Amino acid sequence: MNILPTVLNLLGIEYNEKWYIGQDIFSKKIKPFVVFPDLSWYDGSYYVEDGSVVNNKKISSELLEEKNNYAEYLIKKNDLVLKYNYFKEMSN
């Protein structure tokens, strides 16, 4: 998800960040968040599988739910981009 925005930045090509799911990994405003196909995720502090923290770190239930929802949102958004060939439509 982060490859295209990163490459565009490295090449000095201006782009609208809203059009991309990922972020430029060299951006100062990037927040680390990796989502895996099974909906597990890692944000630099917490590693979550099946909706539960598995690396013995404490997190509030509200923050855990928020991040679980964000992971699900990213996966759904990614799937829709692929299903409807989003970038092909933008090139027309």
Stockholm file with secondary structure:
# STOCKHOLM 1.0

chainA/1-92         MNILPTVLNLLGIEYNEKWYIGQDIFSKKIKPFVVFPDLSWYDGSYYVEDGSVVNNKKISSELLEEKNNYAEYLIKKNDLVLKYNYFKEMSN
#=GR chainA/1-92 SS CCHHHHHHHHTTCCCCGGGCSSCCTTCTTCCCCEECTTSCEECSSCEEETTEECSSCCCCHHHHHHHHHHHHHHHHHHHHHHHTTHHHHHTC
#=GC SS_cons        CCHHHHHHHHTTCCCCGGGCSSCCTTCTTCCCCEECTTSCEECSSCEEETTEECSSCCCCHHHHHHHHHHHHHHHHHHHHHHHTTHHHHHTC
//
